[in-house]
């Protein structure tokens, strides 16, 4: 099972999950799964359609916002809107979890909901260094 790293009460991130992890996410109370990994990035990863089917099969909402490198403003905005509309806790994942937490943190910083210092601290607590991304 992949490690789900709690960032806030409403967001956790994870390195690459398996299709079996989707059911575990539902058991843990997540309501939405966000896949930030592009299809085909690695030959052994399930594709978005497989994750979507697995998510819907256990009652989770699903979104695919593939990020390559740094997230674009459009990707940040799309993720922010999806997160704002989420009916409960969200699990976002990519290869290492970094693109997921970076995309979220940029959206939080731009919206003014959280200070850059708070975001760096939340990232650090979840095992990610956001200081270079957020300049804090």
C-alpha positions in Angstrom: 0.0 0.0 0.0 1.2 3.5 -0.8 1.7 6.0 2.0 -1.1 8.6 2.3 0.6 11.7 3.7 -1.8 14.1 5.6 -1.2 17.7 4.7 -4.4 19.2 6.1 -7.7 17.8 7.3 -9.0 18.1 3.8 -5.9 17.1 1.7 -3.5 14.2 1.7 -0.9 13.4 -1.0 0.8 10.2 -2.0 3.5 8.8 -4.1 2.2 6.6 -7.0 -0.8 4.5 -5.7 -2.0 1.2 -7.0 -5.5 0.3 -8.1 -5.9 -1.5 -4.8 -5.0 1.7 -2.9 -8.1 3.3 -4.4 -10.4 1.1 -2.3 -8.2 1.8 0.8 -8.6 5.5 0.2 -12.4 5.1 0.2 -12.2 3.0 3.4 -10.2 5.8 5.0 -12.9 8.4 4.2 -11.5 10.1 1.2 -14.2 11.5 -1.2 -12.1 12.6 -4.2 -9.1 11.2 -5.9 -6.9 13.6 -7.9 -4.3 12.0 -10.3 -1.6 14.5 -11.1 0.5 12.1 -13.1 0.4 12.0 -16.9 -0.5 8.7 -18.5 2.5 6.8 -19.8 5.1 8.5 -17.6 6.2 5.0 -16.5 5.3 1.7 -18.2 4.2 0.1 -14.9 1.6 2.8 -13.8 -2.1 2.3 -14.4 -3.6 4.8 -16.7 -6.2 7.5 -15.8 -9.1 5.5 -17.2 -8.2 2.6 -14.9 -8.0 4.9 -11.9 -11.3 6.6 -12.8 -13.0 3.2 -13.0 -11.6 2.1 -9.7 -12.5 5.3 -8.0 -16.1 5.3 -9.3 -16.3 1.6 -8.4 -15.8 2.5 -4.7 -17.9 5.7 -4.7 -15.0 8.2 -5.1 -15.1 11.2 -7.3 -12.1 11.4 -9.7 -10.1 14.1 -11.5 -7.1 13.9 -13.7 -4.9 17.0 -13.8 -1.7 15.7 -15.3 1.3 17.9 -14.4 4.7 17.6 -16.1 7.4 19.6 -14.3 6.0 22.7 -12.7 2.2 23.2 -12.8 0.8 25.7 -15.2 -1.5 28.5 -14.0 -4.4 26.6 -15.7 -3.5 23.4 -13.8 -3.3 25.3 -10.5 -6.6 27.0 -11.1 -8.3 23.7 -12.2 -7.1 21.9 -9.1 -8.1 24.8 -6.8 -11.7 24.8 -8.2 -11.9 21.0 -7.8 -10.7 21.1 -4.3 -13.1 23.9 -3.3 -16.0 21.8 -4.6 -14.8 18.5 -3.0 -17.5 17.0 -0.8 -14.9 15.8 1.7 -11.2 14.8 2.2 -9.1 14.6 -1.0 -6.2 12.3 -1.9 -3.9 13.6 -4.6 -1.1 11.6 -6.1 1.7 11.6 -8.7 5.0 9.7 -8.9 6.4 11.0 -5.6 3.6 13.3 -4.4 5.6 16.4 -5.0 3.7 17.7 -8.1 0.4 17.1 -6.1 1.5 19.2 -3.1 3.2 21.8 -5.2 0.1 22.3 -7.3 -2.1 22.6 -4.2 0.3 24.9 -2.4 0.7 27.4 -5.3 -3.1 27.6 -5.4 -3.3 28.2 -1.7 -0.6 30.9 -1.8 -2.3 32.7 -4.8 -5.7 32.6 -3.1 -4.3 34.1 0.1 -5.9 31.4 2.2 -2.5 30.4 3.7 0.7 32.2 4.2 3.8 30.9 2.4 5.4 30.2 5.8 2.4 28.0 6.8 2.5 26.2 3.5 6.2 25.4 3.8 5.6 24.1 7.3 2.7 21.9 6.2 4.8 20.6 3.3 7.7 19.9 5.7 5.4 18.0 8.1 4.2 15.8 5.2 7.8 15.2 4.0 8.1 17.7 1.2 10.3 20.8 0.9 8.2 23.6 -0.6 10.7 26.4 0.3 12.1 26.6 -3.2 8.7 26.6 -4.8 7.1 29.2 -2.5 10.2 31.3 -1.8 9.7 31.1 2.0 
